[in-house]
């Protein structure tokens, strides 16, 4: 069942051998299935030679997602893959933002959000880091004021099961 507009965001957790081209193989497989990979985050694990990947895409159909996960598991270098249940996992991203603001406005934001000032230039130009859910980052940007934002870099999602 598809809805009009934006589909549901889904995350796939995959463990794979740490070899050149594995991320490309996984993302190309998903692309061939006519999905757009929204974000990919990858890191090493405590197991030597194994990497951890979280891929996000948008899809409403549970059966389509099961099929994508099964196809990912067929890739030779993939050790395991599964969809993460949004209610049984934590999803986070990091945003680094450059914007104009005054100290008073920034202090007001500090009552509602946790952020780290990375740099301050010319008394009213700030670069800050905000980490949390995508909704939290969107809300921070909204409360900051779109007209004040110069540039935003977002990491994409990573996720961890509870």
ChimeraX attribute file (.defattr): number of C-alpha atoms within 10 A of each C-alpha:
attribute: neighborCount
match mode: 1-to-1
recipient: residues
	/A:1	6
	/A:2	10
	/A:3	9
	/A:4	5
	/A:5	6
	/A:6	10
	/A:7	13
	/A:8	12
	/A:9	12
	/A:10	18
	/A:11	26
	/A:12	21
	/A:13	21
	/A:14	21
	/A:15	21
	/A:16	23
	/A:17	17
	/A:18	18
	/A:19	11
	/A:20	8
	/A:21	9
	/A:22	17
	/A:23	20
	/A:24	10
	/A:25	16
	/A:26	22
	/A:27	18
	/A:28	15
	/A:29	16
	/A:30	19
	/A:31	12
	/A:32	9
	/A:33	13
	/A:34	9
	/A:35	15
	/A:36	15
	/A:37	16
	/A:38	14
	/A:39	16
	/A:40	18
	/A:41	17
	/A:42	15
	/A:43	12
	/A:44	15
	/A:45	14
	/A:46	8
	/A:47	8
	/A:48	9
	/A:49	11
	/A:50	18
	/A:51	21
	/A:52	21
	/A:53	23
	/A:54	24
	/A:55	24
	/A:56	23
	/A:57	18
	/A:58	16
	/A:59	20
	/A:60	15
	/A:61	12
	/A:62	12
	/A:63	10
	/A:64	12
	/A:65	19
	/A:66	13
	/A:67	12
	/A:68	20
	/A:69	19
	/A:70	14
	/A:71	15
	/A:72	23
	/A:73	19
	/A:74	12
	/A:75	15
	/A:76	11
	/A:77	19
	/A:78	21
	/A:79	16
	/A:80	16
	/A:81	21
	/A:82	18
	/A:83	18
	/A:84	19
	/A:85	13
	/A:86	14
	/A:87	9
	/A:88	10
	/A:89	12
	/A:90	16
	/A:91	19
	/A:92	18
	/A:93	18
	/A:94	18
	/A:95	19
	/A:96	19
	/A:97	20
	/A:98	20
	/A:99	21
	/A:100	20
	/A:101	16
	/A:102	12
	/A:103	12
	/A:104	9
	/A:105	11
	/A:106	17
	/A:107	11
	/A:108	12
	/A:109	15
	/A:110	12
	/A:111	8
	/A:112	10
	/A:113	17
	/A:114	13
	/A:115	17
	/A:116	13
	/A:117	13
	/A:118	12
	/A:119	11
	/A:120	14
	/A:121	9
	/A:122	7
	/A:123	10
	/A:124	12
	/A:125	17
	/A:126	21
	/A:127	18
	/A:128	16
	/A:129	19
	/A:130	20
	/A:131	18
	/A:132	17
	/A:133	15
	/A:134	17
	/A:135	10
	/A:136	16
	/A:137	21
	/A:138	12
	/A:139	13
	/A:140	17
	/A:141	18
	/A:142	12
	/A:143	13
	/A:144	18
	/A:145	13
	/A:146	10
	/A:147	10
	/A:148	13
	/A:149	17
	/A:150	13
	/A:151	10
	/A:152	15
	/A:153	11
	/A:154	16
	/A:155	15
	/A:156	18
	/A:157	21
	/A:158	23
	/A:159	20
	/A:160	13
	/A:161	12
	/A:162	8
